[in-house]
Amino acid sequence: MKIYQINPSGKLHTANHKMTNFILKLAGLILFIIKSTFVYSQNNIVGVLNKTLIPISSPVNQSNFSFLDTILEKNTILSLGEETHATKEFFLTKNEIIKYCVTNLDYKIISIEADFSGTSAVNEYITQGKGKISEVINKMGIAAWMTTEMVELIEWLKEFNSQQDKSNQVFFYGFDMQFSSNLVSELKEGILKKENLTEQSQEYFNKISNPQLISQEINKAKSSTLIDELKRIPLSNYPSRQIEYYTQLINVFEQYLSFKLAQEGKERLLLRDKSMASNISWLYETHKKKIIVWAHNEHITKDKSYYKIRTMGSYLSENFGKRYYAIGFFTGEGSLGFYNKIKKGIDYINIPKDTQKKSINSQLDQCSSDNYFLDMSKTSDCGFNNKEYLIRSVTLYFDVRSNKYKSYNSYRKGSIGNNFDGLIYLRKTTGATPFSSEK
């Protein structure tokens, strides 16, 4: 064992002192190399991203997206995500992508993270001109979609369809299943207007038709009996499209009841994403048309979500393979807009700049363009796709203690290349403009 002797002065002998200096210098050199390698890697990633990114103009327009012709050549389902709902520039950018894909790439179905049954009113509005926009927009089930930006898209789809024959029209569907009021109304006004349930099932159906229904009132055995009776109702006298729709309506009602029976948290999240994926697959199997999906980033991602459960996108990616293409939307900073029920008016909440050094937002913010698209197939060589980043999700919620609406950021760690096929980054965004139903 080496024994170090200390002089009366308190210093190590000269030989040992030299060894200490050598070790310190070596440690410093190693740290310098590590830091230099990291900086080089970062600079290399930014350099590759700058070379491969495709700028998006402001204001955005259809002409920005001609590059999709090649990328989507063999695509069946194009998913457009968003880091947060109710952001104006996300909506406007998606609107222009949808217009381009409908006009030039023959996409015929727009499917959104909204009430399956409620959006049938939107579909009738754009295909047949039924109803008023102020009425149909409220049936979508989620306040985030009740914006002037969404209205602009719906009105554009209606105008587009008015110039097409029926075989070339675009359809609008929701794929969510966590709401009941529109489902119940459609069943009552549809197949249950002509057909009767047993007395016990009718009584149970009336009980669970309450929109304020709480989970404790759902009975598993009675739900199963009710669904079995609904599925046995003869539909042969209906037109083929109505048969398909009513059959799916019953399936979505079954999904809703299962959702209410499930435990809150992971079990419900898993069931919801699996059901939404199933509903999108039904759309394709029914229509055999290309689909554009509009949902939160957390739903379209091909990897597991931060709850460590399978996402809607992971099911769709498994089912459709390379025919599924997911584009995640991110922002540097901005705000989200919503109707504040407390203030009884439009309100906005800021989305502060992401200060997490290892977040995907911080990485994307280093690029030279303010607004741009990245095709992940062009960025694999620099290590960007496989590098693990903190992926942010922004959520709006109502804080009962302060009686105010607030937002919070949640992060999950993951490889960006395992989650998305493409990215759209918008450096600065603003809140969407809530649409007044009084118009």
PyMOL commands that set and color helices and strands:
alter all, ss='L'
color gray80, all
select helices_A, chain A and resi 14-52+62-65+68-71+88-104+120-128+133-140+143-145+148-162+166-168+181-189+191-194+199-208+215-217+220-232+240-261+266-287+297-300+312-323+360-364+376-378+416-419
alter helices_A, ss='H'
color red, helices_A
select strands_A, chain A and resi 54-55+77-80+107-115+171-176+290-294+324-340+345-351+371-375+388-399+404-415+422-428
alter strands_A, ss='S'
color yellow, strands_A
deselect
rebuild
show_as cartoon
